[in-house]
Amino acid sequence: MTSATPELLQALIRNQCVNDGTPESGGESRNADVLAAVLEGPGVELERYESLPGRASLVARIDGSDPAAPSLLLMGHTDVVPANAENWRHDPFGGEQIDGEIWGRGAVDMLNHTSSMAIAMRRLADSGFRPRGTLVYLAVADEEGGGTYGAEWLLEHQRESVAADYVITETGGMSLPVPGATETLLPVMVGEKGFGWVTLVVRGTPGHGSMPLRTDNALVKAAEVVQRVAAIQSTPRVEGQWRDFVEACRLPEDVERLFLDADALTAYCTSEDADLQLARLIHAATTTTIAPTMVRGGVKTNVIADRVEIELDIRTLPGVTADDLVSAIAAAVGEELMASVDVQVGKFQEASLSSPESPLWDSLAKASSALLPGSRPVPFLLVGVTDARFFRGAGSTAYGYGLFSDRISFRDFASMFHGNDERIDIESLRLSTELWSAVAQDFLD
């Protein structure tokens, strides 16, 4: 059984369930088939749901003996983002084991969880595990496309099959290199930032490209809009969830004081001496960020552009609304230039949070310290989004967590999400598999 999780991960990677955001992509049914073959057997009930042809989610269940006892859902997604093989050292869909690591798209995000959770579920059933509370495993489709055909669809159409009091999913658990820390600090993602996809439409007047003098060129105006929006600097918010994190770290007084002072924190993040990956994480966790990511416009090389669209990826702190975003953009662009700009707020969802004060937190801490002596979980805010937000909206306490060895550094680990050369080491797979088993037994019995 020691090789079961790596072998399952390899199979999931090789199935190439690539989600490019279109309804017909994903093909998660291939991974659902593989997982069903692993999970089927005595003690586990299996259910399969397809929101669209080829886009299956798999639910496995070990029913508890006490309907009043809390239930736990272990959730991993089965789709992955595209990968450009030219930029990888090894085949992104080869699932090769090289020097104690499994390589491939999804090895970190998040087929490692999906495979280790499945193996832990099967192991528990084989051991005769009959808990008081119900244990549910969900291998869900379409997380990388926003959850429309996965978690969101399931909660709308099959809520009774996936609803649970507590949920564990990605990400978290990698050791944070916090200055001054004397323990191994493992972030539990107790919440995640909100997000808004905003389009700025910049208007101009068409004309011949051979006579550009004093023309109303939408592209020129758009370039200025991009510069002004990119220059928006939010003051770090050092209260609320960030303060909870800092205080939980039990840092030396001077470090804690630095992290709880907005000006000092800004200076730290912009310092050339700061760890860039950590600085980016701290900045993202304490501010609402606005990143211009795409520009489209113009109709022909010799035509002055009369319309340019700028796409913004915005990640919001708790409490920030869509109206707040529009106001911030208008203030940055300025009244004169805004007269030529329309702001279109597309998909928007506010931040979500779960309390770290829970019996599941206690079980995670207990299991983590046993598997990684000297480690301790701390509450953190995920700067991206996961399917956990749907379950928090449905009333569940949801955490993002895992357990990883120190073979892959925090910097390398963070760079592999949607990046090149994604891989996970065998020891991390073992630790996570043991974690899910230990937590289920402690929390549900």
C-alpha positions in Angstrom: 0.0 0.0 0.0 3.0 2.3 0.4 3.1 2.9 -3.4 -0.6 3.2 -3.9 -0.8 7.0 -3.6 2.1 7.8 -6.0 0.7 5.2 -8.6 -2.8 6.7 -8.4 -1.4 10.2 -8.8 0.5 9.1 -11.8 -2.6 7.7 -13.4 -4.6 10.9 -12.7 -1.8 13.0 -14.3 -1.7 10.8 -17.4 -5.4 11.1 -18.0 -4.8 14.8 -19.0 -8.1 16.2 -17.7 -7.2 19.7 -18.9 -9.8 22.4 -18.2 -9.4 25.4 -20.5 -12.5 27.1 -19.2 -14.9 25.9 -21.9 -17.9 23.6 -21.1 -16.6 20.8 -23.4 -13.1 20.7 -21.8 -12.0 18.8 -18.7 -13.0 15.2 -19.4 -13.0 14.6 -15.7 -14.9 11.4 -16.2 -11.6 9.7 -17.1 -10.3 10.4 -13.6 -13.6 9.6 -12.0 -13.3 6.1 -13.6 -9.8 5.6 -12.1 -10.9 6.8 -8.7 -14.0 4.6 -8.7 -11.9 1.5 -9.4 -9.7 2.4 -6.4 -12.6 3.2 -4.0 -15.2 0.5 -4.9 -15.4 -2.3 -2.4 -16.9 -3.2 1.0 -17.6 -0.3 3.4 -17.8 2.5 0.8 -20.8 3.7 -1.1 -20.2 5.3 -4.5 -22.2 7.9 -6.4 -21.4 9.5 -9.7 -22.8 12.7 -11.1 -22.3 14.3 -14.6 -23.2 17.9 -14.9 -22.3 17.7 -18.6 -21.3 14.7 -20.8 -17.8 13.7 -19.8 -17.7 16.0 -16.7 -18.3 13.6 -13.8 -17.8 14.1 -10.1 -17.4 11.1 -7.8 -18.7 10.9 -4.3 -17.7 8.2 -1.8 -19.2 7.7 1.6 -18.6 5.9 4.9 -21.8 6.5 6.8 -21.6 7.3 10.5 -23.5 5.5 13.2 -24.8 8.7 14.8 -26.8 11.1 12.6 -26.2 13.9 15.1 -22.4 13.6 14.9 -20.5 16.1 12.7 -19.7 15.0 9.2 -16.4 15.6 7.3 -15.9 16.0 3.6 -12.5 15.4 2.0 -12.6 17.2 -1.4 -10.1 17.1 -4.2 -10.6 18.3 -7.8 -9.8 16.1 -10.8 -9.2 18.8 -13.5 -6.0 20.6 -14.2 -5.0 23.8 -16.1 -3.2 23.6 -19.5 0.6 23.2 -19.7 3.1 24.2 -22.3 5.4 21.2 -22.7 8.1 23.4 -24.3 8.7 25.1 -21.0 8.9 21.9 -18.9 12.0 19.8 -18.2 9.9 16.6 -18.4 6.6 15.7 -20.0 3.8 17.6 -18.1 1.5 14.6 -18.6 4.0 11.8 -18.3 3.5 11.3 -14.6 7.1 10.2 -14.3 8.7 9.4 -11.0 12.2 11.0 -11.0 14.5 11.1 -8.0 11.7 10.5 -5.5 9.3 13.0 -7.1 6.2 12.6 -9.3 6.2 15.1 -12.2 3.2 16.4 -14.0 0.5 19.0 -14.3 -1.7 18.7 -11.2 1.0 17.1 -9.0 0.7 20.2 -6.7 -2.7 21.6 -7.8 -4.2 19.4 -6.6 -4.1 15.8 -7.7 -1.8 15.0 -4.8 -4.7 15.7 -2.4 -7.2 13.9 -4.7 -5.1 10.8 -4.8 -4.0 10.7 -1.1 -7.6 11.4 0.1 -8.9 8.5 -2.0 -6.2 6.1 -0.7 -6.9 7.1 2.9 -10.6 6.6 2.4 -10.1 3.1 1.0 -7.6 2.2 3.7 -10.1 3.3 6.4 -12.8 1.2 4.9 -10.5 -1.8 4.6 -9.6 -1.4 8.3 -13.3 -1.7 9.3 -13.6 2.0 10.2 -17.1 2.7 11.3 -17.2 6.2 12.7 -19.9 8.0 14.6 -19.8 10.9 12.1 -20.1 10.4 8.3 -17.0 10.6 6.1 -17.5 11.8 2.6 -14.9 11.9 -0.2 -15.6 14.2 -3.2 -13.5 14.1 -6.4 -15.0 17.1 -8.1 -14.9 18.4 -11.7 -14.4 21.9 -13.0 -12.6 23.6 -10.0 -10.1 25.2 -12.5 -13.0 26.6 -14.5 -14.7 28.2 -11.5 -16.8 25.3 -10.2 -19.8 25.9 -12.5 -20.0 22.3 -13.6 -18.6 20.9 -10.3 -19.0 22.1 -6.7 -21.5 24.8 -7.5 -23.6 22.4 -9.7 -23.5 19.7 -7.0 -24.6 21.9 -4.2 -27.5 23.1 -6.4 -28.6 19.8 -7.7 -27.3 17.1 -5.4 -26.8 18.9 -2.1 -27.7 15.9 0.2 -24.9 13.8 -1.4 -22.1 16.3 -0.8 -23.3 18.5 2.2 -21.1 18.2 5.3 -20.5 20.1 8.5 -16.8 20.3 7.9 -14.7 20.4 4.7 -11.0 20.0 4.0 -9.6 20.8 0.5 -6.6 22.6 -1.0 -4.3 24.2 -0.2 -2.1 25.0 2.9 0.3 22.9 5.0 3.5 24.0 3.4 6.0 25.4 5.9 6.0 29.2 5.9 9.4 30.9 6.2 8.2 33.5 8.7 11.2 35.6 10.0 11.8 35.0 13.7 9.7 31.8 13.9 11.1 29.1 16.1 8.6 26.4 15.1 7.5 24.9 11.8 4.4 27.0 11.0 1.8 25.3 8.8 -0.8 27.6 7.3 -4.4 26.4 7.4 -6.5 28.3 4.8 -9.4 29.3 7.0 -10.7 31.6 4.3 -10.0 33.0 0.9 -10.1 36.4 -0.8 -12.9 37.4 -2.9 -12.5 38.0 -6.6 -13.8 40.2 -9.3 -13.2 40.1 -13.1 -13.6 43.6 -14.4 -13.5 44.9 -17.9 -12.6 48.5 -18.6 -13.9 49.6 -22.0 -11.9 52.6 -23.3 -13.7 54.5 -26.1 -12.0 56.5 -28.9 -12.7 57.8 -32.4 -11.6 55.8 -35.5 -9.4 57.4 -38.2 -6.7 56.7 -40.7 -3.4 55.5 -39.1 -1.4 57.7 -41.4 -2.6 60.9 -39.7 -2.3 60.3 -35.9 -1.8 63.9 -34.8 -4.3 64.9 -32.1 -6.5 61.8 -32.8 -8.8 60.3 -30.2 -6.9 57.0 -30.0 -8.5 54.5 -27.6 -5.3 52.5 -27.5 -3.2 55.5 -26.3 -5.7 56.3 -23.6 -5.9 52.6 -22.6 -2.1 52.6 -22.1 -2.5 55.4 -19.6 -5.5 53.7 -17.9 -3.4 50.5 -17.4 -0.6 52.5 -15.9 -2.9 54.3 -13.4 -4.7 51.1 -12.4 -1.5 49.2 -12.0 -0.2 51.9 -9.7 -3.0 51.6 -7.2 -1.5 50.9 -3.9 -3.7 49.7 -1.1 -2.6 50.2 2.5 -2.1 46.8 4.2 -4.9 45.8 6.5 -3.2 44.6 9.6 -6.4 43.8 11.6 -8.8 41.0 11.5 -7.6 37.7 9.9 -4.0 39.0 9.4 -3.7 39.9 13.1 -5.0 36.5 14.0 -2.3 34.9 11.9 0.5 37.0 13.3 -0.5 36.5 16.9 -0.8 32.7 16.3 2.8 32.6 15.0 4.2 33.6 18.5 6.9 35.7 16.9 9.6 37.8 18.7 8.1 41.2 19.7 10.1 43.2 17.1 8.9 41.0 14.3 5.3 41.0 15.5 5.4 44.7 15.8 6.7 45.0 12.2 4.0 42.7 10.9 1.2 44.6 12.7 2.3 48.1 11.5 0.9 49.0 8.0 3.8 51.3 7.1 6.5 49.0 8.4 4.9 46.1 6.6 4.8 48.0 3.3 8.5 48.9 3.7 9.3 45.2 4.4 7.5 44.0 1.3 9.1 46.5 -1.0 12.6 46.0 0.4 15.2 44.4 -1.8 16.3 42.3 1.2 12.9 40.6 1.6 12.3 37.1 0.3 10.3 38.0 -2.9 8.0 35.0 -2.8 7.1 35.7 0.9 6.8 39.5 0.2 4.3 38.8 -2.6 2.3 36.5 -0.3 2.2 39.0 2.5 1.2 41.8 0.2 -1.5 39.7 -1.4 -2.8 38.6 2.0 -3.1 42.1 3.4 -4.3 44.2 0.5 -7.0 44.2 -2.2 -5.0 43.6 -5.4 -5.7 44.8 -8.9 -3.8 43.2 -11.8 -4.3 44.2 -15.4 -3.9 40.9 -17.3 -5.3 41.3 -20.8 -5.8 44.0 -23.5 -7.9 43.7 -26.7 -8.5 46.4 -29.2 -8.2 47.9 -32.6 -9.5 46.4 -35.9 -6.5 46.9 -38.3 -3.0 48.2 -38.3 -3.9 51.3 -40.4 -7.0 52.3 -38.3 -6.9 54.4 -35.2 -8.4 52.3 -32.4 -11.9 53.3 -31.3 -12.4 50.6 -28.7 -10.0 48.9 -26.3 -10.9 46.4 -23.6 -8.7 46.0 -20.5 -9.2 42.9 -18.3 -8.5 43.2 -14.6 -8.0 40.3 -12.1 -9.0 41.7 -8.7 -8.7 39.9 -5.4 -10.5 41.4 -2.5 -10.1 41.4 1.3 -13.1 40.5 3.4 -15.7 43.2 3.4 -14.8 44.8 0.0 -17.7 45.1 -2.3 -18.0 45.5 -6.1 -19.0 49.2 -5.6 -15.8 49.7 -3.6 -13.8 48.4 -6.6 -15.5 50.7 -9.1 -14.9 53.7 -6.8 -11.2 52.8 -6.4 -10.7 52.4 -10.2 -12.5 55.7 -10.9 -10.4 57.6 -8.4 -7.2 56.2 -9.8 -8.0 56.8 -13.5 -9.2 60.4 -12.8 -12.4 62.2 -13.8 -11.1 63.4 -17.2 -10.0 60.1 -18.5 -12.9 58.2 -16.9 -15.2 60.1 -19.3 -13.9 57.7 -21.9 -14.1 54.6 -19.8 -16.9 52.2 -19.0 -16.5 49.8 -16.1 -18.1 46.4 -16.5 -18.1 44.2 -13.4 -18.3 40.6 -14.6 -18.0 37.7 -12.2 -17.7 38.9 -8.6 -17.7 37.1 -5.3 -16.9 38.4 -1.8 -14.3 36.8 0.4 -15.3 33.9 2.7 -14.0 32.9 6.1 -14.4 30.1 8.6 -13.5 30.2 12.2 -10.3 28.5 13.4 -12.0 27.8 16.7 -13.4 24.3 15.9 -13.0 20.6 16.8 -11.6 20.0 13.3 -8.9 22.5 13.9 -7.9 20.6 17.1 -7.8 17.3 15.1 -5.6 18.8 12.4 -3.2 20.2 15.0 -3.0 16.9 16.9 -2.4 14.9 13.7 0.1 17.4 12.3 2.3 17.5 15.5 2.4 13.7 15.6 3.4 13.4 11.9 5.7 16.4 11.8 7.1 17.0 15.4 7.7 20.6 16.1 5.0 21.8 13.7 1.9 23.8 14.5 -1.0 25.0 12.3 -1.7 28.8 12.0 -4.7 30.4 10.4 -4.1 32.1 7.0 -6.1 33.7 4.2 -5.7 32.1 0.8 -5.1 34.7 -1.8 -6.6 32.6 -4.6 -10.0 30.9 -4.7 -11.1 27.3 -4.3 -14.3 25.3 -4.2 -14.3 25.8 -0.4 -16.1 29.1 -1.0 -19.2 27.3 -2.2 -19.3 25.1 0.9 -18.7 28.1 3.3 -21.7 29.7 1.5 -23.7 26.6 2.2 -22.9 26.8 5.9 -19.9 24.5 6.2 -16.7 25.2 8.1 -14.1 24.7 5.4 -10.3 24.6 5.6 -7.5 24.3 3.0 -4.7 22.1 4.3 -2.3 19.3 3.6 1.0 18.0 5.0 4.3 18.2 3.1 7.9 17.4 3.7 10.7 20.0 3.6 12.1 18.6 0.4 10.4 21.2 -1.8 10.9 24.8 -0.5 8.0 27.2 0.1 9.3 29.3 -2.8 9.4 26.4 -5.3 6.1 25.1 -4.0 4.4 28.4 -4.5 5.8 28.9 -8.0 4.5 25.5 -9.2 0.8 26.4 -9.0 -0.2 26.8 -12.6 3.6 27.1 -13.3 6.3 25.0 -15.0 7.9 21.8 -13.7 5.1 20.9 -11.3 6.0 18.0 -9.0 5.5 16.5 -5.6 7.8 14.3 -3.6 6.8 10.8 -2.4 7.3 11.7 1.3 4.7 14.5 1.0 2.3 12.0 -0.5 2.8 9.7 2.4 2.4 12.5 5.0 -0.9 13.7 3.5 -2.3 10.1 3.2 -1.5 9.5 6.9 -2.9 12.9 7.8 -6.3 12.2 6.3 -6.6 8.9 8.0 -5.5 10.3 11.4 -7.9 13.3 11.2 -10.8 11.2 10.2 -10.3 8.7 13.0 -9.8 11.4 15.6 -12.5 13.8 14.4 -15.3 11.3 13.5 -15.0 8.7 16.3 
